[in-house]
Amino acid sequence: MKNFTNSKKTTNSVMRWLMCAVVLIGITVGKAQNVSTYTFTQPAGTYQQAGLGATLTPSGTYDDAGFAAITLPFSFTYHGVAYGFISPGPNGYAQLNTTAVAATLGYNAIGANANVLSPFNRDLYGNTANGGDFRWNVVGGTPNRIVTLQWTNWGFFSTGLNEISFQIKLYETSNKIQFIYGTDPGTTSIADLHVGLTGATTTDFQTRICTAANWAGTTAGVIGSVSTFSSTIKPASGTTFTWTSAGTVAAMVFTQTSTTYVPIEYGTAATSNTTTGTYDDAGFTAGLIPFTFTYHGVGYTYASAGPNGYVQLNTTSVAATLGYTAIQTNANVLSPINADLYGNTANGGECSYITEGTTPNRTFVIQWSNWGNFSTGLNEFSFQIRLQETTNTITYRYGPSPGTTACTSNTGLTGATSADFQGRTTSTNWAATTAAGTTAASTCTITSTIRPVNGLTFTWTPPAVTISSFSPSSGCANSQSITINGSGFTGATAVSVGGTAVSSFVVNSNILITATVGNGTTGNVSVTAPAGTASLGTFTVNASPLITVQPSAPAPICGGSGTVTVSVTATGATTYQWQKGGVN
């Protein structure tokens, strides 16, 4: 007795119903993204000092000698004149200037000097052993930036105890000036403080007489007016004096309000690599990037800066000691000015890092300020590396470059190896650099006349993620293979259909992905890679075929031949195929 299936002869056969023909088994594979695929641009930019001037008081005591002049990141108009520099002094004042001049005006600065802003001018003293600190920073974006100068835990001469904290704020566009007073635990009695402003001369002025408890209800004074500080007569924390812009200082409108004193926090806002002294080849301690920065398809969380003008990205905390040709033979190097450089805090040299902005748009900034060539370490140039969260763009931004010493810089990037690189080269003009040649050893010339100008910006952007097409446009859940064409796929971390992750995918190249549809729903095909997410619609997910009625056992047939009919009922497929032992 023989059994027959579909009118064909079979022996001990097992019937199988083939309803979806192709199943691709794959695993997720991420290939390294090449730095050479990054897009280079050179947009117009403005160099904005990041972080704070904490190294103006790195260690020790600070008396009458004025601090180094600060370059304002915007032009500040005061009594109708534009100023680009502000020069603060330990004696509780700052002077606006058109050139970089350190102010040494003493403890009655407002009495005999022009363009003085005086929140707390007297014979003062800063002592870092008592927490004394002076710093400055810039917050906000153009055209609404605010420069803050801050004296923290400042005291009276000669003890320099923690007596008071106060700030000067300069506002871009509105050209408003504020004095804001913080905590003041001091008890020293002083009756000759000077509070106010002078204009182009000392005959154009506004002063305040502060003699009441909490400095409430101050009154206008003359150029020699004085205010009182004692255990009971002092500004309450948050006391704010505001002057609006006018053509003369005398015409500026004064208001007195109470706000919240917000200190510039050095430890949480920025970290300095340079406390005091000179810094040559030894790499600084690695800076922790507060977000995962994806570079050529790899996530990095540490930036190891070196005095020789480079940063190396790492996955662990490693101090970089790569020297002044770091980019030539090392991986993951970002090099705005890599040469034999030298930092000297006595000349204002500082290297620090800071995080700007909020999630998911933070910027991690590594900054070299007033840096120089070996071995003088004079103030030759300032520059930054800026790493952008989410977009993973890399920006080099160059600041003031007053030096005249010549050197040769390696400028560019390297990837997983130094063979994957992008470099810039010029011997005539940094604003017109060209792409490097066949190695990462290309150079940019620096002389007294060939230098990066203030605001020069280089930006590298990871390849954009795009989907140009996919095939087929429909298929079964959990089995259909789909081919996705586009760009920027290298380092892809996710592929989905209708918002549901595919069961597996393979990054075949920067322009091709193959995937297997999972438990998806009809919708867009999406790919997420280091440069972002791209989507294209629509893929139709068909329900998996289902046998609703199994075949019943056929009646036996006697004799050498005969026919028996076997049937099943199924849904969800467009074609059907009988199989015997797994073979059609």
C-alpha positions, 0 to 999 in steps of 0.5 A: 500500500502506498500513499500519494501526495498531490497525485505524485508517488511518495514513500513515508513522506512528510508534508511541509508547507512553504509559505515564505521562501527566503530567510536571511540570518545576519548579525549586527556589524559596525565598520569603522568610519573613515576620517577621510569621509568627513566634510571640511568647511571653513565658515566665518566665525568669532572666537569666544573665550570659553570658561573663566579666567581662573588662572588670573589668581592661580595661587598666592596673594593679589594686591595692587598689581592689575590683572592682565587685560581681558579681550571682550568677545564683543564690542561694548559701547560705553558713553558712545565709545566702543571698547574691546578690552576690560582691565580688572584690578584686585582693588575691586574695579575694572577699566574699559580700554581700546587696547590691552592694558593692565590696569594698576589704578589703586584703591581710589581708581574712580577718583582720578581715572576715566572709564572705571567701573567700580563695584567695591573699590578700596584697598583690597587683597585676594588670598587663595589660601582663604578661597580668594579668586578672580575669574571671568566668563562669557555666557549666551550666544550672539547677539545676547552674550554676557561677560561676567567679572567676578571677585570671590571671597575677597578681603581687605588689606592686609589680611585678605580674609573672606569678606565679600564676593561681587561681580561686574556684568556687561551685556552685548547689544543693550550695553547694560552694566550691572554690579551684583553683590554676593555673600559678604560674611566680613565684619571689618569696618570700612567707611571709604569704599568707592562705588560707581562709574566714570566716563571719558573723564572724571567729570562725567560720572555716577556714584552711589552712597551706600550707608544703610543696612543691606545697602538699601535705598542708596543715593546718588553722590559726587565723584568723591563720595564714599560708602560704608561696609561693616558687620551691620552695613553691607550689601545683601546677597543679590543686591543689584545695581544696573545702569542702562546705556546712554551717550554720557555716563551722567545720562545713564538710568540707574536702578537698584533691585534684588536678584539672585547672585549666581557665582561662576563655579570653577570646579563644575564649569571648567577645569584648568590644566595649568595652575602655575609655572611653565608647561612643555611636552608633558601631557595634561591629565585627560579631560572627561567628556560629559557625553559620548563623542562618536568619531569615525564610528567609535564612541570616546569619553576622554580628551587628552590634551597636550601643551604642544597644541593637540588632543587625543581622543581615548576610551580610558583616562590616559595622559597624552605625551605625543610631542610636537609631531603628534598627528604624524604617527598617532591615531585619534589626534585632533591638531589645531596647532601642533608644534613645539609649543610652551605655556607660561602662566607668568605670561597669561598662558592657560589650558583648560576645558569646559562644557557649554550648553545643555543636553543634547546640544552640549559643546566640550571645549578644550582651550589654549590661551596666550600660548607660545612657542618654545622656549619663551612661552610668550603670548603668541596665539589662542585657540580651541577645539570644540566637540559638539554633542549629537552632531559629532562635529569637530571645530577648531577656532582660532583667537588673537594671535599677536605673536611674531615668532615663526614655526611650522604647524601640523594641522588636521585630524587622524582616525583609527590610524595615521593612514586615515587622516585629513590635513590642511596646508598653507605657506601663504594664508591660513584663511585659504588652506588646502587639503593635505597630500598623501600623509598626515605630515602636511604643514601650515606656516606661521610667521609674523605675517602668516598666522591664523586670524582671530575668528578663523574657524575650521569645521569637520562634519561626519558624513550625512546619513541618507537613504536613497532607496530600499528593496523590496517594498514589502515582505513578511515579518520576521523573515524578509530580507531588505536591501537599503541604499544610501550614504553615511551608514558606516558605524550605524547603530540601529535600523528599524521598519515602522519604528520597530528594530529589525531582527538583524542587520549588516553594514556592508559598506558606507552606502549599503545595509542588508537587514531582516525585517523583525516584528515590524509594522508598515512604515518608514525604513530608518537608519541611525548612524554617527551623523544622525538618523535618516528615514524613507517610506514606506515598507509594507509588512505582510502578516506571516502566512498561517495554516488554518486547516491541516490536511486530513488523512487520505483514504488508502488506495488499493492496487498499483495506481490511483489518485488521492487528493489532499488539501489544506486551508491557509492565509497570508501568502501570495504563492504556495508550494508543496514539499516532500522532505523539504524539497519542492 
